[in-house]
Amino acid sequence: MPMTHRRAVALMVLVTLLWSIAGVVARQLDTARSFEVTFWRSFFNALTLAVLLTALRGPAMWLGLARSGPMLWVSGCCWAVMYTAFMLAMTMTSVANVLITMAIGPLVTALFARFFLGQHLPSRTWWAIAVAGLGIAWMFGGDTGQGISLAGTLVASAVPFAASVNWTVLQRVGSAGKAGPDMLPAVLIGATLSALATLPLAWPLRASAHDLGLLGLLGSVQLALPCLLVVRLSRELPAPEIALLALLEVVFGVAWAWLWAGEQPSPEMLAGGLLVLGALVANEAAALRR
């Protein structure tokens, strides 16, 4: 069913809010680390999606996967890269470096949408992308002097590039309406590929029962539900707008760490966060006025 732009934006904000709990939940883990966190999160993500999609689409969904077109598998591979590369980059370079690298996502998505979808973005969106990127750099710029790795930066850059390809593919399929393939199973494909890729690196598994409960929360609430919502929202919001709103995940993540983990944000983080929020609010307010 169609939805208003205002409702679509509100749901995208909810998506980023759910995505942003990863950091504060991961801080509560006892023994699971690095690739094991990625494996269990992807495993529980795939398990949740298998149950939800079977309930939504019926057993016929599984038979349809074999006959699905290349777009579904391209999107699935993009999801797998997004799930896996982020955690791998975290083990190779600083958190600040990863987040600043990911801030190029809206710009890359806007360029992809311009060249592959023929979208003409208003100047306000280009300005919002520039200001939001500056805000992310301001938030973490003081912490990038330590832990920088060229290899880690390259791995981190795979996340925004995979996301940009994914948003572009989803929007292209969504523009076809009912004639396009059902893209919800792509999230399940991505979770399964990520789990299979990280299992050898995560072995032997050491997660406690406490950790498994938290990782189940991450896989179901932090990944499965919001990722399904994003696929639906790709039919309502332009790909660059989705990528721009996704930057709220960083702002919300800092806020969660402040409220629940006792991590006091620096003045630079507060100023940069306000800059990001200001850019997003100004862009959406202008869109609503139009």
Contacts in CASP RR format, 6 or more apart in sequence:
PFRMAT RR
TARGET T0000
AUTHOR 0000-0000-0000
METHOD contacts of the structure
MODEL  1
MPMTHRRAVALMVLVTLLWSIAGVVARQLDTARSFEVTFWRSFFNALTLA
VLLTALRGPAMWLGLARSGPMLWVSGCCWAVMYTAFMLAMTMTSVANVLI
TMAIGPLVTALFARFFLGQHLPSRTWWAIAVAGLGIAWMFGGDTGQGISL
AGTLVASAVPFAASVNWTVLQRVGSAGKAGPDMLPAVLIGATLSALATLP
LAWPLRASAHDLGLLGLLGSVQLALPCLLVVRLSRELPAPEIALLALLEV
VFGVAWAWLWAGEQPSPEMLAGGLLVLGALVANEAAALRR
2 236 0 8 1.000
3 11 0 8 1.000
3 236 0 8 1.000
5 236 0 8 1.000
5 237 0 8 1.000
5 287 0 8 1.000
5 288 0 8 1.000
6 288 0 8 1.000
8 233 0 8 1.000
8 236 0 8 1.000
8 237 0 8 1.000
9 237 0 8 1.000
9 245 0 8 1.000
9 284 0 8 1.000
11 229 0 8 1.000
11 233 0 8 1.000
12 229 0 8 1.000
12 230 0 8 1.000
12 233 0 8 1.000
12 237 0 8 1.000
12 242 0 8 1.000
12 245 0 8 1.000
12 246 0 8 1.000
13 245 0 8 1.000
13 248 0 8 1.000
14 226 0 8 1.000
14 229 0 8 1.000
15 226 0 8 1.000
15 229 0 8 1.000
15 230 0 8 1.000
15 233 0 8 1.000
15 246 0 8 1.000
16 226 0 8 1.000
16 245 0 8 1.000
16 246 0 8 1.000
16 247 0 8 1.000
16 248 0 8 1.000
16 249 0 8 1.000
16 252 0 8 1.000
17 248 0 8 1.000
17 252 0 8 1.000
18 221 0 8 1.000
18 222 0 8 1.000
18 225 0 8 1.000
18 226 0 8 1.000
19 222 0 8 1.000
19 223 0 8 1.000
19 226 0 8 1.000
19 246 0 8 1.000
19 249 0 8 1.000
19 252 0 8 1.000
20 248 0 8 1.000
20 249 0 8 1.000
20 250 0 8 1.000
20 251 0 8 1.000
20 252 0 8 1.000
20 253 0 8 1.000
20 255 0 8 1.000
20 256 0 8 1.000
21 218 0 8 1.000
21 221 0 8 1.000
21 222 0 8 1.000
21 253 0 8 1.000
21 256 0 8 1.000
22 218 0 8 1.000
22 222 0 8 1.000
23 253 0 8 1.000
23 256 0 8 1.000
23 257 0 8 1.000
24 253 0 8 1.000
24 256 0 8 1.000
24 257 0 8 1.000
24 260 0 8 1.000
24 261 0 8 1.000
25 214 0 8 1.000
25 217 0 8 1.000
25 218 0 8 1.000
25 222 0 8 1.000
26 37 0 8 1.000
26 214 0 8 1.000
26 218 0 8 1.000
27 257 0 8 1.000
27 261 0 8 1.000
28 214 0 8 1.000
29 37 0 8 1.000
29 207 0 8 1.000
29 211 0 8 1.000
29 214 0 8 1.000
29 215 0 8 1.000
30 208 0 8 1.000
30 210 0 8 1.000
30 211 0 8 1.000
31 206 0 8 1.000
31 207 0 8 1.000
31 208 0 8 1.000
31 211 0 8 1.000
32 40 0 8 1.000
32 206 0 8 1.000
32 207 0 8 1.000
32 208 0 8 1.000
32 211 0 8 1.000
32 215 0 8 1.000
34 87 0 8 1.000
34 90 0 8 1.000
34 91 0 8 1.000
34 202 0 8 1.000
35 87 0 8 1.000
35 88 0 8 1.000
35 91 0 8 1.000
35 198 0 8 1.000
35 201 0 8 1.000
35 202 0 8 1.000
36 202 0 8 1.000
36 205 0 8 1.000
36 206 0 8 1.000
36 207 0 8 1.000
37 87 0 8 1.000
37 215 0 8 1.000
38 83 0 8 1.000
38 84 0 8 1.000
38 87 0 8 1.000
38 88 0 8 1.000
38 194 0 8 1.000
38 198 0 8 1.000
38 202 0 8 1.000
39 195 0 8 1.000
39 198 0 8 1.000
39 199 0 8 1.000
39 201 0 8 1.000
39 202 0 8 1.000
39 205 0 8 1.000
40 202 0 8 1.000
40 205 0 8 1.000
40 207 0 8 1.000
40 211 0 8 1.000
40 212 0 8 1.000
40 215 0 8 1.000
40 216 0 8 1.000
40 219 0 8 1.000
41 83 0 8 1.000
41 215 0 8 1.000
41 216 0 8 1.000
41 218 0 8 1.000
41 219 0 8 1.000
41 222 0 8 1.000
41 223 0 8 1.000
42 83 0 8 1.000
42 84 0 8 1.000
42 190 0 8 1.000
42 191 0 8 1.000
42 192 0 8 1.000
42 194 0 8 1.000
42 195 0 8 1.000
42 198 0 8 1.000
42 219 0 8 1.000
42 223 0 8 1.000
43 191 0 8 1.000
43 195 0 8 1.000
44 215 0 8 1.000
44 216 0 8 1.000
44 218 0 8 1.000
44 219 0 8 1.000
44 220 0 8 1.000
44 224 0 8 1.000
45 83 0 8 1.000
45 187 0 8 1.000
45 191 0 8 1.000
45 194 0 8 1.000
45 195 0 8 1.000
45 219 0 8 1.000
45 220 0 8 1.000
45 223 0 8 1.000
45 224 0 8 1.000
45 227 0 8 1.000
46 188 0 8 1.000
46 190 0 8 1.000
46 191 0 8 1.000
46 192 0 8 1.000
46 195 0 8 1.000
48 219 0 8 1.000
48 220 0 8 1.000
48 224 0 8 1.000
48 225 0 8 1.000
49 187 0 8 1.000
49 188 0 8 1.000
49 191 0 8 1.000
49 224 0 8 1.000
49 228 0 8 1.000
50 188 0 8 1.000
52 224 0 8 1.000
52 228 0 8 1.000
53 61 0 8 1.000
53 184 0 8 1.000
53 185 0 8 1.000
53 188 0 8 1.000
54 61 0 8 1.000
54 62 0 8 1.000
56 184 0 8 1.000
57 182 0 8 1.000
57 184 0 8 1.000
57 185 0 8 1.000
61 182 0 8 1.000
61 185 0 8 1.000
65 72 0 8 1.000
65 185 0 8 1.000
65 189 0 8 1.000
68 181 0 8 1.000
68 182 0 8 1.000
68 185 0 8 1.000
69 181 0 8 1.000
71 169 0 8 1.000
71 172 0 8 1.000
71 173 0 8 1.000
71 181 0 8 1.000
71 183 0 8 1.000
72 181 0 8 1.000
72 182 0 8 1.000
72 183 0 8 1.000
72 185 0 8 1.000
72 186 0 8 1.000
72 189 0 8 1.000
73 186 0 8 1.000
73 189 0 8 1.000
74 165 0 8 1.000
74 169 0 8 1.000
75 166 0 8 1.000
75 169 0 8 1.000
75 170 0 8 1.000
75 173 0 8 1.000
75 183 0 8 1.000
75 186 0 8 1.000
75 189 0 8 1.000
76 166 0 8 1.000
76 186 0 8 1.000
76 187 0 8 1.000
76 189 0 8 1.000
76 190 0 8 1.000
76 193 0 8 1.000
77 162 0 8 1.000
77 189 0 8 1.000
77 190 0 8 1.000
77 193 0 8 1.000
78 162 0 8 1.000
78 163 0 8 1.000
78 165 0 8 1.000
78 166 0 8 1.000
78 169 0 8 1.000
78 190 0 8 1.000
79 162 0 8 1.000
79 166 0 8 1.000
79 186 0 8 1.000
79 187 0 8 1.000
79 189 0 8 1.000
79 190 0 8 1.000
79 191 0 8 1.000
79 193 0 8 1.000
79 194 0 8 1.000
79 227 0 8 1.000
80 189 0 8 1.000
80 190 0 8 1.000
80 191 0 8 1.000
80 193 0 8 1.000
80 194 0 8 1.000
80 197 0 8 1.000
81 158 0 8 1.000
81 159 0 8 1.000
81 162 0 8 1.000
82 159 0 8 1.000
82 162 0 8 1.000
82 163 0 8 1.000
82 166 0 8 1.000
83 190 0 8 1.000
83 191 0 8 1.000
83 194 0 8 1.000
83 223 0 8 1.000
84 194 0 8 1.000
84 197 0 8 1.000
84 198 0 8 1.000
85 155 0 8 1.000
85 156 0 8 1.000
85 158 0 8 1.000
85 159 0 8 1.000
85 162 0 8 1.000
86 98 0 8 1.000
86 102 0 8 1.000
86 156 0 8 1.000
86 159 0 8 1.000
87 198 0 8 1.000
88 155 0 8 1.000
89 98 0 8 1.000
89 101 0 8 1.000
89 152 0 8 1.000
89 153 0 8 1.000
89 155 0 8 1.000
89 156 0 8 1.000
89 158 0 8 1.000
89 159 0 8 1.000
90 98 0 8 1.000
92 149 0 8 1.000
92 151 0 8 1.000
92 152 0 8 1.000
92 155 0 8 1.000
93 147 0 8 1.000
93 148 0 8 1.000
93 149 0 8 1.000
93 151 0 8 1.000
93 152 0 8 1.000
93 153 0 8 1.000
93 155 0 8 1.000
93 156 0 8 1.000
94 143 0 8 1.000
94 144 0 8 1.000
94 145 0 8 1.000
94 146 0 8 1.000
94 147 0 8 1.000
94 148 0 8 1.000
95 140 0 8 1.000
95 143 0 8 1.000
96 140 0 8 1.000
96 141 0 8 1.000
96 142 0 8 1.000
96 143 0 8 1.000
96 144 0 8 1.000
97 140 0 8 1.000
97 144 0 8 1.000
97 147 0 8 1.000
97 148 0 8 1.000
97 149 0 8 1.000
97 152 0 8 1.000
97 153 0 8 1.000
97 156 0 8 1.000
98 152 0 8 1.000
98 156 0 8 1.000
98 159 0 8 1.000
99 136 0 8 1.000
99 139 0 8 1.000
99 140 0 8 1.000
99 250 0 8 1.000
100 136 0 8 1.000
100 137 0 8 1.000
100 140 0 8 1.000
100 141 0 8 1.000
100 144 0 8 1.000
101 153 0 8 1.000
101 156 0 8 1.000
101 157 0 8 1.000
101 159 0 8 1.000
101 160 0 8 1.000
102 156 0 8 1.000
102 159 0 8 1.000
102 160 0 8 1.000
102 250 0 8 1.000
103 132 0 8 1.000
103 133 0 8 1.000
103 136 0 8 1.000
103 137 0 8 1.000
103 160 0 8 1.000
103 247 0 8 1.000
103 250 0 8 1.000
104 133 0 8 1.000
104 157 0 8 1.000
104 160 0 8 1.000
105 160 0 8 1.000
105 161 0 8 1.000
105 163 0 8 1.000
105 164 0 8 1.000
105 243 0 8 1.000
105 246 0 8 1.000
106 129 0 8 1.000
106 132 0 8 1.000
106 133 0 8 1.000
106 240 0 8 1.000
106 243 0 8 1.000
106 244 0 8 1.000
106 246 0 8 1.000
106 247 0 8 1.000
107 129 0 8 1.000
107 130 0 8 1.000
108 160 0 8 1.000
108 161 0 8 1.000
108 164 0 8 1.000
108 243 0 8 1.000
109 160 0 8 1.000
109 163 0 8 1.000
109 164 0 8 1.000
109 167 0 8 1.000
109 168 0 8 1.000
109 239 0 8 1.000
109 240 0 8 1.000
109 242 0 8 1.000
109 243 0 8 1.000
110 121 0 8 1.000
110 125 0 8 1.000
110 126 0 8 1.000
110 129 0 8 1.000
110 240 0 8 1.000
110 243 0 8 1.000
112 164 0 8 1.000
112 165 0 8 1.000
112 167 0 8 1.000
112 168 0 8 1.000
112 239 0 8 1.000
113 119 0 8 1.000
113 121 0 8 1.000
113 167 0 8 1.000
113 168 0 8 1.000
113 171 0 8 1.000
113 238 0 8 1.000
113 239 0 8 1.000
113 240 0 8 1.000
114 120 0 8 1.000
114 121 0 8 1.000
116 168 0 8 1.000
116 172 0 8 1.000
117 168 0 8 1.000
117 171 0 8 1.000
117 172 0 8 1.000
117 175 0 8 1.000
117 239 0 8 1.000
119 238 0 8 1.000
119 239 0 8 1.000
119 240 0 8 1.000
121 238 0 8 1.000
121 240 0 8 1.000
122 286 0 8 1.000
124 282 0 8 1.000
124 283 0 8 1.000
124 286 0 8 1.000
125 240 0 8 1.000
125 241 0 8 1.000
125 244 0 8 1.000
125 283 0 8 1.000
127 279 0 8 1.000
127 283 0 8 1.000
128 244 0 8 1.000
128 279 0 8 1.000
128 280 0 8 1.000
128 282 0 8 1.000
128 283 0 8 1.000
129 240 0 8 1.000
129 244 0 8 1.000
129 279 0 8 1.000
131 275 0 8 1.000
131 276 0 8 1.000
131 278 0 8 1.000
131 279 0 8 1.000
132 244 0 8 1.000
132 247 0 8 1.000
132 275 0 8 1.000
132 276 0 8 1.000
132 279 0 8 1.000
132 280 0 8 1.000
133 247 0 8 1.000
133 276 0 8 1.000
134 275 0 8 1.000
135 271 0 8 1.000
135 272 0 8 1.000
135 273 0 8 1.000
135 275 0 8 1.000
135 276 0 8 1.000
135 279 0 8 1.000
136 247 0 8 1.000
136 250 0 8 1.000
136 272 0 8 1.000
136 276 0 8 1.000
138 268 0 8 1.000
138 271 0 8 1.000
138 272 0 8 1.000
138 273 0 8 1.000
138 275 0 8 1.000
139 250 0 8 1.000
139 254 0 8 1.000
139 268 0 8 1.000
139 269 0 8 1.000
139 271 0 8 1.000
139 272 0 8 1.000
139 273 0 8 1.000
139 276 0 8 1.000
140 268 0 8 1.000
140 269 0 8 1.000
141 268 0 8 1.000
142 268 0 8 1.000
160 243 0 8 1.000
163 243 0 8 1.000
163 246 0 8 1.000
164 239 0 8 1.000
164 243 0 8 1.000
167 234 0 8 1.000
167 239 0 8 1.000
167 240 0 8 1.000
167 242 0 8 1.000
167 243 0 8 1.000
168 239 0 8 1.000
170 183 0 8 1.000
170 230 0 8 1.000
170 231 0 8 1.000
170 234 0 8 1.000
170 239 0 8 1.000
171 234 0 8 1.000
171 235 0 8 1.000
171 238 0 8 1.000
171 239 0 8 1.000
173 180 0 8 1.000
173 181 0 8 1.000
173 183 0 8 1.000
173 234 0 8 1.000
174 180 0 8 1.000
174 183 0 8 1.000
174 234 0 8 1.000
174 235 0 8 1.000
177 235 0 8 1.000
183 231 0 8 1.000
183 234 0 8 1.000
184 228 0 8 1.000
184 231 0 8 1.000
184 232 0 8 1.000
186 231 0 8 1.000
187 224 0 8 1.000
187 227 0 8 1.000
187 228 0 8 1.000
187 231 0 8 1.000
191 223 0 8 1.000
191 224 0 8 1.000
207 215 0 8 1.000
230 242 0 8 1.000
233 242 0 8 1.000
234 242 0 8 1.000
237 245 0 8 1.000
241 283 0 8 1.000
241 287 0 8 1.000
244 280 0 8 1.000
244 283 0 8 1.000
245 280 0 8 1.000
247 276 0 8 1.000
247 280 0 8 1.000
248 276 0 8 1.000
248 277 0 8 1.000
248 280 0 8 1.000
250 276 0 8 1.000
251 273 0 8 1.000
251 276 0 8 1.000
251 277 0 8 1.000
254 265 0 8 1.000
254 269 0 8 1.000
254 273 0 8 1.000
257 263 0 8 1.000
257 265 0 8 1.000
258 264 0 8 1.000
258 265 0 8 1.000
END
